[in-house]
Amino acid sequence: MNAKRSMLKLRKKFIPSLLSVLTVIILLLVSAKYIYIPEFLDPPPAPTSQSFVKHNISCKAIYDMDPVEVGKSLIIRRKTVVEDKDERLIDFTGNCPVFRKIRGYDDLCVSEEEKIFPIAYSLVVHKNAWMVERLLRAVYSPNNVYCIHYDKKSSAQFVAAMEGLSSCLPNVFISSKLETVFYASISRLKADLNCLSDLLTSEVKWKYVINLCGQDFPLKSNMELVSELRGLKGSSMLETSRPSEHKKQRFLYRYELQDASFEYKKLPVKTQQAKSPPPHNIEMFIGNAYFVLSREFIQFMNSSAVVRDFLAWSEDTYSPDEHFWATLVRLPGVPGEVPRSQPDITDLMSKTRLVKWQYLEENLYPPCSGQHVRSVCIFGAAELHWLLNYGHWFANKFDPKVDPILLQCLEEKLEEKQKLFQKGTMLTCPKVILQPY
């Protein structure tokens, strides 16, 4: 009996101590597992980045409009999403091999169809470096070429982040000429023109060029885009319509840049001075700033005196990027001409950009599930199925601070579609070799 009592006392005395020791050992082992970094790699600075957080949600269920999963996305959305500062991307791109490995740039393969049909991109951006990187990654292919134009007003941190992206990816470069961009002014158009001029000198003999802004996102994989662009057979894809009397005011009178609110700095303001008619008896059409244009069209535009005169005439108009491209593609004889006799091509007919306007919701399309900014919808996760099935190639606007789930699911779906369309084709998987552009 005394022996039993002694054993019980010993157990009470030593078992808690033994458990404590075992707990410490387990914690040390777990810690060692997660802090171990291979010697040949520097510590990756961004896997814990808020921009790459993967939320525990089923994108398939979101796509299928499962009410439980859509409701779950709304709960996640209500939490404050803190986007990483641009400085984090500067640090991340400071080690190019790690950046490319973690973000998957090194893992991308190219089919023969993609290889013989490279695409050029003009990205006109000014803020939110992480969103720009996600957009770039979503449209990236090793055989394409990308020009980034950042606003000269952009922060030093944003500029450094863009320079970091271009330093890590050999087919990404910064525009050789930069503009101070003001809303609805000629500077926005010139930013694209600067990139287009640079892209023509690229060694990559691209077939089509697409322009993007920082809140755009693709709805098609690169493989799908190549297939659709080949189907154009040299024609253009953009909005081009006859202007209403209201829209005519944008180019019937001169506009002058004047100081404006903090957000815009300067805005074009209408004067009472009437403008002369467009040069060369050009008939005016209006559209939006977005285009998909052939290499032949850009080559024509770059050497045409008519285009130069029209650009000079457009200097003091309101939002010239919304009539410049729409008018030029209607010029008789231009490569990829849209004949003037052809009916209007609206934004819902042109596949360049899918946008939801608040005043047209529930008439032309379902209501916005995200938020509205200046009557434009910032999309939410509940629109995933609609976005991917409407037929457009790109959409606007997206913001991870408004809905992080939608971007996560779009990225996942685009990867799935790229792999599906590449299946059964001969693939080349080039590792990124850094060479100065």
C-alpha positions in Angstrom: 0.0 0.0 0.0 2.8 2.4 0.9 4.5 1.6 -2.4 1.3 2.5 -4.3 1.1 5.8 -2.5 4.7 6.6 -3.3 4.1 5.9 -7.0 1.1 8.2 -7.1 3.1 11.0 -5.5 5.9 10.5 -8.0 3.3 10.6 -10.9 1.8 13.8 -9.6 5.2 15.4 -9.2 6.8 14.4 -12.5 4.0 14.0 -15.1 3.2 17.8 -15.3 7.0 18.5 -15.6 7.3 15.8 -18.3 4.4 17.2 -20.2 5.9 20.7 -20.1 9.2 19.4 -21.5 7.4 17.5 -24.3 5.3 20.6 -25.1 8.5 22.7 -25.4 10.1 20.1 -27.6 7.1 19.9 -30.0 6.9 23.7 -30.2 10.6 23.9 -31.1 10.2 21.2 -33.8 7.2 23.0 -35.3 9.0 26.3 -35.1 12.1 24.8 -36.8 9.9 23.4 -39.6 8.3 26.8 -40.4 11.4 29.0 -40.1 13.7 26.7 -42.1 14.8 28.4 -45.3 17.0 26.7 -47.8 20.5 28.1 -47.8 20.5 28.8 -51.6 17.5 31.2 -51.2 17.2 34.5 -49.4 14.2 34.8 -47.1 11.2 35.6 -49.4 9.8 38.9 -48.1 6.3 38.6 -49.3 4.5 35.2 -48.8 2.8 36.8 -45.8 1.8 39.8 -47.9 -1.8 40.8 -47.6 -1.9 41.0 -51.4 -1.4 37.3 -51.6 -3.6 36.1 -48.8 -5.7 33.1 -50.0 -9.1 33.1 -48.3 -10.6 29.8 -47.4 -13.4 29.8 -49.9 -14.6 27.7 -52.8 -14.3 29.6 -56.1 -16.2 26.8 -57.8 -19.1 27.4 -55.4 -18.9 31.2 -55.9 -19.0 30.6 -59.7 -22.0 28.4 -59.3 -23.7 31.1 -57.3 -24.0 28.9 -54.2 -25.8 31.2 -51.7 -23.9 29.9 -48.7 -20.5 30.5 -50.3 -21.5 33.9 -51.7 -22.7 34.8 -48.2 -19.4 33.7 -46.8 -17.6 36.0 -49.3 -19.7 38.9 -48.0 -18.6 38.2 -44.4 -15.0 38.2 -45.5 -15.6 41.4 -47.4 -17.0 43.2 -44.4 -13.6 42.9 -42.7 -11.2 45.7 -43.3 -8.8 44.7 -46.1 -5.4 46.4 -45.6 -3.5 46.4 -48.9 0.2 46.3 -48.6 2.2 49.4 -49.1 4.1 49.9 -52.3 7.4 49.7 -50.4 6.7 45.9 -49.8 6.7 45.3 -53.5 10.0 47.3 -53.8 11.5 44.9 -51.3 10.0 41.9 -53.0 11.4 42.7 -56.4 14.7 43.4 -54.8 15.4 39.7 -55.2 14.2 38.9 -58.7 14.6 35.0 -58.6 12.6 34.8 -55.4 9.9 37.2 -56.7 9.5 35.3 -60.0 9.4 31.9 -58.3 6.9 32.9 -55.6 4.6 34.7 -58.1 4.9 31.9 -60.7 6.4 33.8 -63.6 9.0 31.0 -64.0 6.4 28.3 -64.3 4.5 29.7 -67.3 4.5 27.6 -70.5 3.7 28.7 -74.0 2.0 26.8 -76.7 3.0 26.9 -80.4 -0.1 28.9 -81.2 0.8 31.5 -78.5 4.5 31.6 -79.6 3.6 32.7 -83.1 1.0 35.2 -82.0 2.6 37.5 -79.4 0.5 40.3 -77.9 1.6 43.8 -76.8 0.2 45.7 -73.8 0.2 49.3 -72.8 -0.4 49.8 -69.1 -1.2 53.3 -68.0 -1.1 53.4 -64.2 -0.5 55.7 -61.3 -1.2 54.0 -57.9 -1.7 50.7 -56.1 1.5 48.9 -57.1 0.2 45.5 -55.8 -2.9 45.7 -58.0 -0.7 46.5 -61.0 1.4 43.5 -60.3 -1.6 41.2 -60.0 -2.9 42.6 -63.3 0.5 42.1 -65.0 0.7 38.5 -63.6 -2.8 37.8 -64.9 -2.0 38.8 -68.5 1.7 37.7 -68.4 3.1 35.4 -71.0 6.9 35.0 -71.7 6.4 35.7 -75.4 4.4 38.9 -75.0 5.7 42.4 -74.4 4.6 45.0 -71.9 5.0 48.7 -71.6 4.3 50.4 -68.3 3.6 54.2 -68.3 3.4 55.6 -64.8 2.1 59.1 -64.1 4.9 61.6 -63.4 2.8 62.7 -60.4 2.9 59.1 -58.9 4.6 58.7 -55.5 8.3 57.8 -55.4 7.4 54.5 -53.9 5.0 53.6 -56.7 7.6 54.6 -59.3 10.3 52.4 -57.6 7.8 49.5 -57.5 7.2 49.8 -61.2 10.9 50.0 -61.9 11.3 46.9 -59.8 8.8 44.9 -61.9 10.5 45.9 -65.1 13.9 45.0 -63.7 12.7 41.4 -62.8 10.9 40.7 -66.1 12.8 40.9 -69.4 9.7 41.6 -71.5 8.4 44.4 -69.3 9.8 47.9 -69.7 9.0 51.5 -68.6 7.9 54.0 -71.3 10.8 56.1 -72.6 8.6 59.2 -72.4 6.4 59.9 -69.4 3.5 62.3 -69.0 2.0 64.2 -66.1 -1.5 62.7 -66.5 -4.6 64.8 -65.8 -8.1 63.3 -66.0 -10.0 63.8 -69.3 -7.0 65.7 -70.8 -4.8 65.0 -73.8 -2.1 63.7 -71.4 -4.0 60.4 -70.9 -4.0 59.8 -74.6 -0.3 60.7 -75.0 0.6 58.2 -72.3 -0.7 55.4 -74.5 0.8 56.9 -77.6 4.2 57.0 -75.9 4.0 53.3 -75.1 2.7 52.4 -78.6 5.7 54.2 -80.1 8.1 52.2 -77.9 6.3 48.9 -78.6 6.9 49.4 -82.3 10.6 49.4 -81.7 10.5 46.2 -79.6 12.2 43.1 -80.9 9.0 41.2 -80.2 6.9 41.3 -83.4 3.6 41.4 -81.7 0.3 41.0 -83.7 -2.1 43.1 -81.6 -1.8 45.7 -78.9 -4.2 46.1 -75.9 -4.3 49.0 -73.5 -5.1 48.6 -69.8 -5.4 50.8 -66.7 -4.7 49.9 -63.1 -8.3 48.8 -62.2 -8.8 46.5 -65.2 -8.6 42.7 -65.1 -8.7 40.0 -67.8 -11.7 37.7 -68.3 -9.9 35.4 -70.8 -6.6 33.5 -70.5 -3.8 34.3 -72.8 -4.5 31.1 -74.9 -8.2 32.2 -75.3 -7.1 35.8 -76.2 -4.8 34.5 -78.9 -7.6 32.4 -80.4 -10.0 35.4 -80.4 -7.5 37.8 -81.8 -6.6 35.5 -84.6 -10.3 35.5 -85.5 -10.3 39.2 -86.0 -8.1 38.7 -89.1 -6.5 42.2 -88.8 -9.7 44.1 -87.9 -10.0 46.4 -84.9 -12.0 45.8 -81.7 -13.2 48.9 -79.9 -16.3 51.1 -79.2 -17.1 53.5 -82.0 -20.5 55.4 -82.3 -21.9 58.5 -83.7 -21.9 61.3 -81.1 -25.0 62.6 -79.4 -25.5 66.4 -79.2 -24.3 66.3 -75.6 -21.1 64.4 -76.5 -20.4 66.8 -79.4 -19.9 69.6 -76.9 -16.6 67.9 -76.0 -15.0 68.9 -79.3 -17.1 71.8 -80.6 -15.5 74.1 -78.0 -12.0 74.6 -76.6 -11.2 73.3 -73.1 -8.6 74.6 -70.8 -6.9 72.8 -67.9 -7.7 74.5 -64.6 -7.0 73.8 -61.0 -9.5 71.3 -59.5 -10.1 69.2 -56.5 -7.3 67.4 -54.6 -8.1 64.1 -56.4 -7.7 65.4 -59.9 -5.4 68.4 -59.4 -6.5 69.8 -62.8 -9.5 69.3 -65.0 -10.4 70.5 -68.6 -12.9 73.3 -68.3 -15.1 74.4 -71.2 -14.6 77.8 -72.7 -16.9 79.8 -75.0 -14.4 79.7 -77.8 -15.7 77.5 -80.7 -13.2 75.1 -82.3 -12.6 74.8 -86.0 -13.9 71.7 -87.7 -11.7 68.6 -87.6 -8.8 68.6 -90.2 -9.1 66.7 -93.5 -12.9 66.7 -93.2 -12.7 63.9 -90.6 -16.1 62.6 -89.5 -16.2 62.3 -85.7 -17.1 59.2 -83.7 -17.0 58.6 -80.0 -16.2 55.6 -77.8 -14.0 55.0 -74.8 -10.3 55.0 -74.0 -9.9 51.2 -74.5 -8.8 49.5 -77.7 -7.5 46.3 -79.3 -5.6 47.3 -82.5 -3.4 45.5 -85.0 0.3 46.1 -85.5 -0.5 47.4 -89.0 -2.9 50.0 -87.7 -0.4 51.3 -85.2 2.3 51.4 -87.9 -0.1 53.4 -90.1 -1.0 55.8 -87.3 2.7 56.4 -86.4 3.5 57.6 -89.9 0.3 59.3 -91.0 0.2 63.1 -91.4 -3.6 63.0 -91.1 -3.3 61.3 -87.7 -0.7 63.9 -86.5 -3.0 66.8 -87.6 -6.0 65.2 -85.9 -3.9 64.7 -82.7 -2.9 68.3 -82.7 -6.5 69.4 -83.2 -7.6 67.2 -80.3 -5.2 68.9 -77.8 -7.8 71.2 -76.4 -10.9 68.9 -76.5 -12.5 67.1 -73.5 -11.3 63.5 -73.0 -9.8 63.1 -76.5 -9.0 59.5 -75.8 -12.7 58.8 -76.1 -13.0 60.1 -79.6 -9.4 59.7 -81.0 -9.4 55.9 -81.5 -13.1 55.7 -82.3 -12.7 58.2 -85.1 -9.4 56.9 -86.6 -10.7 53.3 -87.1 -13.5 54.8 -89.3 -11.0 56.5 -91.6 -11.4 55.1 -95.1 -8.6 52.7 -96.0 -6.9 52.4 -92.6 -5.8 48.9 -91.7 -8.6 47.1 -89.9 -11.1 49.8 -90.9 -14.6 49.9 -89.5 -16.6 51.3 -92.4 -18.5 54.5 -91.7 -21.6 52.8 -93.1 -21.4 50.2 -90.4 -23.8 50.7 -87.4 -22.6 52.0 -84.0 -20.5 49.6 -82.0 -21.4 50.1 -78.4 -19.4 49.1 -75.3 -21.6 46.0 -74.9 -20.9 45.0 -78.5 -17.1 45.7 -78.3 -15.3 43.1 -76.3 -12.6 45.4 -75.1 -14.1 46.3 -71.7 -17.1 45.2 -69.7 -18.3 48.1 -67.4 -21.4 48.3 -65.3 -23.0 51.8 -65.2 -25.3 52.4 -62.2 -28.1 54.0 -64.3 -28.3 50.9 -66.6 -28.3 48.2 -63.9 -31.3 45.9 -63.9 -32.1 47.0 -67.5 -29.0 45.9 -69.4 -27.3 43.8 -66.7 -27.8 42.6 -63.1 -27.2 45.1 -60.2 -23.7 45.7 -58.9 -22.7 43.4 -55.9 -19.8 45.5 -55.0 -19.7 49.3 -54.7 -20.2 52.3 -57.0 -17.7 55.0 -57.6 -18.8 57.9 -59.9 -21.7 55.7 -61.2 -19.3 52.8 -62.2 -19.5 49.5 -60.4 -16.5 48.1 -58.6 -17.4 44.4 -59.0 -18.1 42.0 -56.2 -17.7 38.2 -56.0 -21.4 37.5 -56.8 -20.6 38.8 -60.4 -18.0 36.1 -61.1 -20.2 34.0 -63.2 -21.7 37.0 -65.1 -18.2 38.4 -65.8 -16.8 35.2 -67.2 -19.7 34.3 -69.4 -20.7 37.7 -70.9 -18.1 37.3 -73.7 -15.8 40.3 -73.1 -12.1 40.1 -72.8 -11.5 42.5 -70.0 -13.5 44.3 -67.4 -13.3 47.4 -65.2 -13.3 48.2 -62.2 -11.7 45.9 -59.6 -10.4 46.7 -56.2 -9.2 44.1 -53.6 -10.1 46.5 -50.8 -13.7 46.4 -52.0 -13.8 42.6 -52.7 -10.7 40.4 -52.3 -12.6 37.2 -53.1 -13.5 38.2 -56.7 -9.9 38.8 -57.7 -8.7 35.6 -56.0 -11.4 33.6 -57.9 -10.7 35.3 -61.2 -7.0 34.4 -60.9 -7.9 30.8 -60.1 -10.3 30.6 -63.0 -7.9 32.1 -65.5 -5.2 29.6 -64.5 -7.7 26.8 -64.9 -8.7 28.0 -68.3 -5.1 28.5 -69.5 -4.2 24.9 -68.5 -7.4 23.5 -70.1 -6.9 25.3 -73.5 -3.2 24.3 -73.5 -4.0 20.7 -72.8 -2.8 18.4 -75.6 -0.7 21.1 -77.3 3.1 21.2 -77.5 4.4 23.5 -74.8 7.6 25.4 -74.3 8.4 26.3 -70.7 11.1 28.9 -70.8 12.6 30.0 -67.5 12.9 33.8 -67.3 16.4 34.8 -68.1 17.1 38.4 -67.1 18.5 40.5 -69.8 18.5 44.3 -70.1 15.6 45.4 -72.3 
